[in-house]
């Protein structure tokens, strides 16, 4: 599990520069603020607070999401490729008995 760790200020800037805030990711249904901006801040702050302890508990791979998108993408690709390479490696033999000859 990858966790793209970001601070509230950077997150808000990125969302506003890209597509803007929507009703659901702003937590408007929870009535956390008087407008979409304040609700977004409160909701995302609460989410960040909940995810922080989960990173250790569930052994998330934490990436600094404050970096440029291209840098984050390269890091994700590198780590995923390394994981896939490990999973392609043959599993070690676990049996200590000699192999049986074909009959």
Secondary structure, 3 states (H helix, E strand, C coil): CEEEECCHHHHHHHHHHCCCCCCCCCCHHHCCCCCHHHHHHHHHHHHHHHHHHHHHHCCCEEEECCCCHHHHHHHHHHHHHHHHHHHHCCCCCCCCCCCCCCC
